[in-house]
């Protein structure tokens, strides 16, 4: 319970630039005044995911405006909603701050952590520093001048091997040991826990439905969701459960990636993953006339499966997060179809056989296309699973053991695609 409540939290804006804004806001709070200058050192994955995404309420993309707003109006106590109080005046002040060349961003090349943010702010002869590692809201260093207020190693454990599937060290079982998940444990928790203890997950439904409504109401991003809802879209795809699952999920992603000032419920530090783990399940349950209890349990299965996969994959990787989240939603949809645990395992195997290897080339409006590909595969995988049809261990990376299938997926994403990650960043930073 503690684990899912830690990993499923509200966020406004793409979590990478927002985490940078959070780090700057915390450093500014330590400094005690508006910084005259800001020095940022960021891991390559943070840079990649922040280059082309819209910043909420600004009409702008990229890190500089997020950094400026973090310094000017950021409230670190709001964590991933740190820019909630931004307004037009703050955006104009932020633009001026950027124009004054007060911000310098550099690539961190010495720390191996894929999620690394270090902010040093200066003013009036004083200096403050804040550092985030491993998790988007996890501060490992806080300093003002020579006074170190907090210093710690990365407290969020990242397994070195696929068999070390442990959760965050602050999410422990009743004996105080790090929590080890399996798909069976995920299923048992979702289906056996008292339903009243799980109702908190309906907040994810409420927030992410709001983002979808915003995406349908306005012209955000590539308008993929709106296009699917248009006469053209319905003429080609019809007005089926399948088309509704795709269009609603895409609308929410369109809005978020374009910088709509709407909160979404994130999963494992990603708003897109939260949308992808939630909206397909919500729409399918509505169209399939499932009960509220069935919806709640399906949402828990979906979100907790995504958390489980991310434990060994890491917060950021070369593997697109839609692969993780849509695998969760496929499990949830299979449950809503009346599927057993065995059939849920089949859906996971179908997903791993299909989507493994989809690259992450940063957060951006076109993420809606990838989410739609993932969700489309999720529905197809669930349909096959309900017919007891699945990819077997004689094919590719699939193993008879569903947890080993997940380990194979995350090993490829966290280690096998490291060179791919570097190539992607090099391409993104050297375009003419």
Rosetta blueprint (number, residue, H / E / L):
1 X L
2 X H
3 X H
4 X H
5 X H
6 X H
7 X H
8 X L
9 X L
10 X E
11 X E
12 X E
13 X L
14 X L
15 X H
16 X H
17 X H
18 X H
19 X H
20 X H
21 X H
22 X H
23 X H
24 X H
25 X H
26 X H
27 X H
28 X H
29 X H
30 X H
31 X H
32 X L
33 X L
34 X L
35 X L
36 X L
37 X E
38 X E
39 X E
40 X E
41 X E
42 X E
43 X L
44 X H
45 X H
46 X H
47 X H
48 X H
49 X H
50 X H
51 X L
52 X E
53 X L
54 X E
55 X E
56 X L
57 X L
58 X L
59 X L
60 X E
61 X E
62 X L
63 X H
64 X H
65 X H
66 X H
67 X H
68 X H
69 X H
70 X H
71 X H
72 X H
73 X L
74 X L
75 X L
76 X H
77 X H
78 X H
79 X H
80 X H
81 X H
82 X L
83 X L
84 X L
85 X L
86 X L
87 X L
88 X H
89 X H
90 X H
91 X H
92 X H
93 X H
94 X H
95 X H
96 X H
97 X H
98 X H
99 X H
100 X L
101 X L
102 X L
103 X E
104 X E
105 X E
106 X E
107 X E
108 X L
109 X L
110 X L
111 X L
112 X L
113 X L
114 X L
115 X L
116 X E
117 X E
118 X E
119 X E
120 X E
121 X E
122 X E
123 X E
124 X L
125 X L
126 X E
127 X E
128 X E
129 X E
130 X E
131 X E
132 X E
133 X E
134 X L
135 X L
136 X L
137 X L
138 X L
139 X E
140 X E
141 X E
142 X E
143 X E
144 X E
145 X L
146 X L
147 X E
148 X E
149 X E
150 X E
151 X E
152 X L
153 X L
154 X L
155 X L
156 X L
157 X L
158 X L
159 X L
160 X L
161 X L
162 X L
163 X L
164 X L
165 X L
166 X E
167 X L
168 X L
169 X L
170 X L
171 X L
172 X E
173 X L
174 X L
175 X L
176 X L
177 X L
178 X E
179 X L
180 X E
181 X L
182 X L
183 X H
184 X H
185 X H
186 X H
187 X H
188 X H
189 X H
190 X H
191 X H
192 X H
193 X L
194 X L
195 X H
196 X H
197 X H
198 X L
199 X H
200 X H
201 X H
202 X H
203 X H
204 X H
205 X H
206 X H
207 X H
208 X H
209 X H
210 X H
211 X H
212 X H
213 X H
214 X H
215 X H
216 X H
217 X H
218 X L
219 X L
220 X L
221 X L
222 X L
223 X L
224 X H
225 X H
226 X H
227 X H
228 X H
229 X H
230 X L
231 X H
232 X H
233 X H
234 X H
235 X H
236 X H
237 X H
238 X L
239 X L
240 X L
241 X H
242 X H
243 X H
244 X H
245 X H
246 X H
247 X H
248 X H
249 X H
250 X H
251 X H
252 X H
253 X H
254 X H
255 X H
256 X H
257 X H
258 X L
259 X L
260 X L
261 X L
262 X L
263 X E
264 X E
265 X E
266 X L
267 X E
268 X L
269 X L
270 X E
271 X H
272 X H
273 X H
274 X H
275 X H
276 X H
277 X H
278 X H
279 X H
280 X H
281 X H
282 X H
283 X H
284 X H
285 X H
286 X H
287 X H
288 X L
289 X L
290 X L
291 X L
292 X H
293 X H
294 X H
295 X H
296 X H
297 X H
298 X H
299 X H
300 X H
301 X H
302 X H
303 X H
304 X H
305 X H
306 X H
307 X H
308 X H
309 X H
310 X H
311 X H
312 X H
313 X H
314 X L
315 X L
316 X L
317 X L
318 X L
319 X E
320 X L
321 X H
322 X H
323 X H
324 X H
325 X H
326 X H
327 X H
328 X H
329 X H
330 X H
331 X H
332 X H
333 X H
334 X H
335 X H
336 X H
337 X L
338 X L
339 X L
340 X L
341 X H
342 X H
343 X H
344 X H
345 X H
346 X H
347 X H
348 X H
349 X H
350 X H
351 X H
352 X H
353 X H
354 X H
355 X H
356 X L
357 X L
358 X L
359 X E
360 X L
361 X L
362 X L
363 X L
364 X E
365 X L
366 X L
367 X H
368 X H
369 X H
370 X H
371 X H
372 X H
373 X H
374 X H
375 X H
376 X H
377 X H
378 X H
379 X H
380 X H
381 X H
382 X H
383 X H
384 X H
385 X H
386 X H
387 X L
388 X L
389 X L
390 X L
391 X L
392 X L
393 X L
394 X L
395 X L
396 X L
397 X L
398 X L
399 X L
400 X L
401 X L
402 X H
403 X H
404 X H
405 X H
406 X H
407 X H
408 X H
409 X H
410 X H
411 X H
412 X H
413 X H
414 X H
415 X H
416 X H
417 X L
418 X H
419 X H
420 X H
421 X H
422 X H
423 X H
424 X H
425 X H
426 X H
427 X H
428 X H
429 X H
430 X L
431 X L
432 X L
